[in-house]
């Protein structure tokens, strides 16, 4: 799809659908952070622009927060699981790959 096609499609979506797409593409954009050419980055920009046009930037913020909590929160939960395994505090201060690696 071209940028114009995406823009037209996004304009026709309900807020709940935009929120769903925002979560999906923010997640993809984060996963492809090392690839500046990823289409996901541009789609995230279009999603934000559409939500801003509607005066609902808070929906983008909610999507971003949800994705952040599900990805970063999952990492923190994994780290908590390691701490519950009884590792000494100094090992908990080290990055996870040092502890488990």
Beta strands, then each sheet from edge to edge (+ up, - down):
end
